[in-house]
Amino acid sequence: MRGLGNVVVNQARQELRAQDKVVSGYLSESLRYTINTGKEVTSLTFDAEAPYWDFVEQGVRGAVSSEKAPNSPYQFGSGSMSGGGTLRGGIDKWVIQKPIEGVRDEKTGRFVPRKQLVRWISNIVWNTGIKPSNYYTLAIDRGWKMSKKRIAVAIGLDVNDFITENWSGDYNINIDI
């Protein structure tokens, strides 16, 4: 399970880079997995320390249009966001870290002040939403394809060890995944 978790996190980081979603590196570096074991269940959960990780994964429907992320559980203007960050504050940091060059006012030809640029971008994003990147979904699919044989072998070895330690006799168990 640890091997699958590491593969998926690495694949998710590669997917973020491939989609040009890495600006500060905070989201990419905060990706993580958790293994939870119970009496009869073991689960592998993926998330991130960055509070916006799932917005990037699933996208956000706009306040006016949900065309970019029609299936997202998130929507601008729904009033369900909690936490201290704001859309405009996040976009301001993004504009500083990933400057948009050559932005000029059409009428005057002057460069657009950063605050005005942030306001324009914020309004567009608020109204039209954010397209989902599915970086974790794609990484989980790739990670599973890369790891399923190793997991099947590990499960087989665990079952063999359990039977050897707890039952007497000869048994043959095949597990196909």
C-alpha positions as CSV (number, residue, x, y, z in Angstrom):
1,M,0.0,0.0,0.0
2,R,2.9,2.4,0.8
3,G,4.3,1.6,-2.7
4,L,1.0,2.4,-4.4
5,G,0.7,5.6,-2.3
6,N,4.2,6.8,-3.3
7,V,3.5,6.0,-7.0
8,V,0.2,7.9,-7.0
9,V,1.7,11.0,-5.2
10,N,4.6,11.0,-7.6
11,Q,2.3,10.6,-10.6
12,A,0.0,13.4,-9.3
13,R,3.1,15.7,-9.0
14,Q,4.0,14.9,-12.6
15,E,0.5,15.6,-13.8
16,L,0.4,19.0,-12.1
17,R,3.7,19.9,-13.8
18,A,2.4,18.6,-17.1
19,Q,-0.7,20.8,-16.8
20,D,1.4,23.8,-15.8
21,K,-0.4,24.0,-12.4
22,V,2.8,24.4,-10.3
23,V,3.4,28.1,-9.4
24,S,4.7,28.2,-5.8
25,G,5.1,24.4,-5.5
26,Y,3.0,24.4,-2.3
27,L,0.2,22.2,-3.7
28,S,2.6,19.7,-5.3
29,E,4.8,19.4,-2.2
30,S,1.8,19.0,0.1
31,L,0.3,16.0,-1.7
32,R,0.1,13.0,0.7
33,Y,-1.6,9.7,1.3
34,T,-2.9,7.9,4.4
35,I,-3.2,4.2,5.0
36,N,-6.1,3.4,7.4
37,T,-6.4,-0.2,8.7
38,G,-9.4,-1.6,10.5
39,K,-10.4,-5.1,11.6
40,E,-11.5,-6.1,8.1
41,V,-10.7,-3.1,5.9
42,T,-7.6,-1.3,4.7
43,S,-8.0,1.9,2.8
44,L,-5.7,4.3,1.1
45,T,-6.8,8.0,1.1
46,F,-5.2,10.8,-1.0
47,D,-5.3,14.5,-0.1
48,A,-3.0,17.5,0.4
49,E,-2.1,20.0,3.0
50,A,-3.0,22.9,0.6
51,P,-6.6,23.8,1.4
52,Y,-7.5,24.3,-2.2
53,W,-6.2,20.9,-3.5
54,D,-9.7,19.5,-4.2
55,F,-10.8,22.7,-6.0
56,V,-7.9,22.1,-8.4
57,E,-8.8,18.4,-8.7
58,Q,-12.5,18.7,-9.3
59,G,-12.8,22.3,-10.5
60,V,-15.3,24.9,-9.4
61,R,-18.6,25.9,-11.1
62,G,-18.9,29.6,-11.8
63,A,-21.5,31.8,-10.2
64,V,-23.0,32.5,-13.7
65,S,-21.9,29.4,-15.7
66,S,-21.1,25.9,-14.8
67,E,-19.8,25.0,-18.2
68,K,-16.1,24.5,-17.1
69,A,-16.9,22.2,-14.2
70,P,-20.5,20.9,-14.5
71,N,-20.0,17.9,-12.2
72,S,-18.1,19.7,-9.5
73,P,-19.5,19.8,-6.0
74,Y,-18.1,23.3,-5.6
75,Q,-19.6,26.6,-6.9
76,F,-18.6,30.2,-6.5
77,G,-21.2,32.2,-4.7
78,S,-22.7,29.3,-2.9
79,G,-21.6,30.6,0.5
80,S,-20.2,27.3,1.6
81,M,-16.5,28.2,1.5
82,S,-14.9,28.2,4.9
83,G,-11.4,29.3,5.8
84,G,-9.4,32.5,5.6
85,G,-8.4,32.6,2.0
86,T,-10.2,34.6,-0.7
87,L,-10.3,34.2,-4.4
88,R,-9.0,37.6,-5.0
89,G,-6.1,37.2,-2.5
90,G,-5.2,33.9,-4.1
91,I,-5.2,35.4,-7.6
92,D,-3.1,38.3,-6.4
93,K,-0.4,35.9,-5.1
94,W,-0.7,34.0,-8.4
95,V,-0.2,37.2,-10.5
96,I,2.9,38.1,-8.4
97,Q,4.5,34.6,-8.6
98,K,3.6,34.0,-12.3
99,P,3.5,37.4,-13.8
100,I,1.4,38.0,-17.0
101,E,3.6,40.0,-19.3
102,G,2.5,42.5,-21.8
103,V,-0.9,43.3,-20.3
104,R,-1.9,46.7,-21.6
105,D,-5.1,48.7,-21.4
106,E,-6.7,48.7,-24.9
107,K,-7.6,52.4,-24.8
108,T,-4.5,54.0,-23.4
109,G,-1.8,51.5,-24.2
110,R,-0.5,51.7,-20.6
111,F,0.2,48.6,-18.5
112,V,-2.7,47.6,-16.4
113,P,-2.1,48.0,-12.6
114,R,-1.8,44.7,-10.7
115,K,-4.9,45.4,-8.6
116,Q,-7.0,46.1,-11.7
117,L,-5.6,42.9,-13.4
118,V,-6.4,40.9,-10.3
119,R,-9.9,42.3,-10.2
120,W,-10.5,41.4,-13.9
121,I,-9.2,37.8,-13.5
122,S,-11.1,37.3,-10.3
123,N,-14.4,38.4,-11.9
124,I,-13.8,36.1,-14.8
125,V,-13.0,33.1,-12.6
126,W,-15.9,33.9,-10.2
127,N,-18.4,34.0,-13.1
128,T,-17.1,31.2,-15.3
129,G,-15.5,28.8,-12.8
130,I,-12.3,26.7,-12.8
131,K,-11.9,23.7,-15.1
132,P,-11.0,20.4,-13.2
133,S,-7.5,19.1,-13.6
134,N,-8.2,15.6,-12.3
135,Y,-4.5,15.3,-11.4
136,Y,-5.2,12.8,-8.6
137,T,-7.8,10.8,-10.6
138,L,-5.3,10.4,-13.5
139,A,-2.5,9.6,-11.1
140,I,-4.6,6.9,-9.3
141,D,-5.5,5.3,-12.6
142,R,-1.8,5.2,-13.7
143,G,-0.6,4.1,-10.2
144,W,-3.1,1.3,-10.1
145,K,-2.0,0.0,-13.5
146,M,1.6,0.2,-12.5
147,S,1.1,-1.4,-9.1
148,K,-1.8,-4.0,-9.3
149,K,0.5,-7.0,-10.0
150,R,2.7,-6.1,-7.0
151,I,-0.4,-5.7,-4.8
152,A,-1.8,-9.1,-6.0
153,V,1.5,-10.8,-5.1
154,A,1.7,-9.0,-1.7
155,I,-1.9,-10.1,-0.9
156,G,-1.1,-13.7,-2.0
157,L,2.0,-13.7,0.3
158,D,-0.1,-12.4,3.2
159,V,-2.8,-15.0,2.7
160,N,-0.1,-17.7,2.4
161,D,1.5,-16.5,5.6
162,F,-1.8,-16.4,7.4
163,I,-2.8,-19.9,6.3
164,T,0.7,-21.3,7.2
165,E,0.6,-19.8,10.6
166,N,-3.1,-20.7,11.5
167,W,-4.1,-23.8,9.6
168,S,-2.6,-27.2,9.1
169,G,-2.8,-29.1,5.9
170,D,-2.1,-28.3,2.2
171,Y,-4.1,-25.5,0.6
172,N,-3.7,-23.8,-2.7
173,I,-5.4,-20.4,-3.2
174,N,-5.2,-18.3,-6.4
175,I,-6.1,-14.6,-6.4
176,D,-6.6,-12.8,-9.7
177,I,-6.9,-9.0,-9.8
